[in-house]
Amino acid sequence: RMAGAGDSLYYEFKGQTRDGNVIHLENYGILTQYEGKAAILETLVDITDRKQAEAELLKTQKLETVGILAGKIAHDFNTLLDTIQKRASNAISALEDEPKYANMLKSAVNTSSQARELVRKLITFSEGGWSIPRKLKLSTLLKKTLSQYPAIKPYIKITVIPEDLKPLHGDARQLRQVLH
């Protein structure tokens, strides 16, 4: 280095303070002249806070990935539970003369309701905690969310959503959860 090989030097390493705490350091070095002789000017910067922030960001990204996966699995599982509950409910109606079998099916419907609660918790986990505010078109968000709820007999669902609603700034997942 003193002979002039390379202009600057940069590396990171761990150090230890006098009280024994481990810290992360960043080193910058440059070849210069001091009193007519070659010298290296070094600068050490404590980057412990930055390293901790980077670790937290990585942890958050991993949790977000797990949350997205859990949400997708939960939605698929919810679809399967819907089918089980509908078919079991139809079978209960068809088996009015067979109370033993009707009771078995009622038990299956109750168990699938418990499973639905577990799915709800997974969905809450997958959608919670991370706020990603951005500009949203409210009419599109409302239509998409309400389309997930078909009309239930004897109730009629009438939805009129104006297209000219002003955009808003918010987190789409959290707003959908409020609408649910």
N, C-alpha and C positions, 0 to 999 in steps of 0.2 A: 504494500500500500504506500509506504513512504517513498518508494522508487517511482511512484506515479502510475501504477497499474490501476486504472479505473478512476472515475471522478468522485463518485459518492458511494456511501455504504448505508444500507438500511436493513434492519432485522428486528425481530421481536423476541423477547425472552421473559422468563419469570424471575422475579427477585424476591428478596425477603427484607421486610422492614426490621428495625431494631427491636420492636416488640413481637416479632415472630410472624407477622401477617404476610401471606404470599400476595404479591402484586404482579401485574402484567406491565411490562415496560416496552417501549418502542425506542429504538436507537437510530439516530441519523448521524452519519459521519461524512465529512468532506475534507479532501486534501487541500491545504492552504499553506501560506507562508507566515512564519512568526519570527520576527527579528532576523529575517534573511535566511531562515532555515525551514525545511519542509516540516509541516506539522499537520495533525488531523484534529479538526474541530468537531467535537462530539456533542450531541444533544440527546438527553434522555427524557422521555415523556411518560408519565404514569397513565396508562390506558386501561386501568382496571375497571373503571365505570363503563367504558365503551364495550369491553369484553363481556361484562355482566349484562349489558343491554342487548348485545348480540345473542348471548345465550338465551335470554328471555324471549327474544323475537323468534329464535329457532324453536323453542319450546311451544310458543303460541302457534306457530305455523304447523307444528306436528299435531297439536291438539285440534286445530282447525281441520286438518286432513282427516283425523279420526272422527271428528264431528260430522263431516260431510259424508264419510262412509257409513257411519251409524244412521244418519238421516236417510240415505238411499235404501239401506237394508230395512229400516223401519217402515218406509213408505211401501216397499214391496211386500213386507210382511202384513201390513195393514190391508192391502188388497186381498191377500189370501184369507185373512180373517173375515173380511166382508163376505167373501164367497161362502165360507164355512157357516157363518151366522145366517145368511139368507137361506141357504139350502137346509140347514137344521130347522129353522123357523118354518119353512114350507113343509118339511117332513112332520113336524109336530102337529100342524094343522091336519095333515093327511092321516095321522095316527090317533085321532080322537078316541077310537074304540080300543086302542092298545095303550093304556096308561103306563105300563111298565116301560115300553119303548119311548113313549113321549117324554117320560121323566128322564130317561138316559139322554135324550136329545136336549132337554132343557138344561141338564148338567153341562153338556157340551157347549151350549150357548153361553152359560154363565162363565165357564172356563175361558172361552174365547173373549168374553168381556174383560176378564182379568188380564188376559194377554194383550188386549187392546190398551189397557192402562199402562202396561210395561212399554208398549210401542210409543205411547204418548210421551212417556218419560225419555225414551231414546230420541224422539223428535225434538223435545224441549232441549235436551243436551246438545243435539246437533245444530240447533238454531240459536242457542243462547250464548250470551257472554261477549260475543264479538260484534261490535257495532261498526258497520261499514256505511257511513252516511254518504249519500250521493244524490244528485238531482233525479227525481222520479216523476213519471207521468202518472198521476193519481188515478185517472180513469182506466188506464191499462192494468194497474195493480189491483184495483177493485174488481174489474171484470175477470181477471185471471183467478183471483181468490174465490169470488162468488161462484165461478163455474164449477168449482170442486164440490158444491153442495146442490145436488139435484132437488127438485120439488118433492116434498113428502106429502102423500095423500093423507088426509083431505085438504091439506094446506096448499095454497097456490103461491108460487114465488114469482113476484113481478119485480123486475129490477130495471130501473131507468138511471143510467149514468151519463151525465152530460160529457161530451168530448172536450169541451172548452174549459175544464177545470184547470186551475193554475197548477204548475208543477210545484213540488215541494222538495225540501232537502231532508232526507232521513234514511234509515236503514230498512230496506225492503223486507228482510226476514222478520224484523221486529214488528213492522206494520202489519204484515200478513198474520202474525201471531195474535195481534190485537183484534184483527177482523175475525179470526177463527173463534 
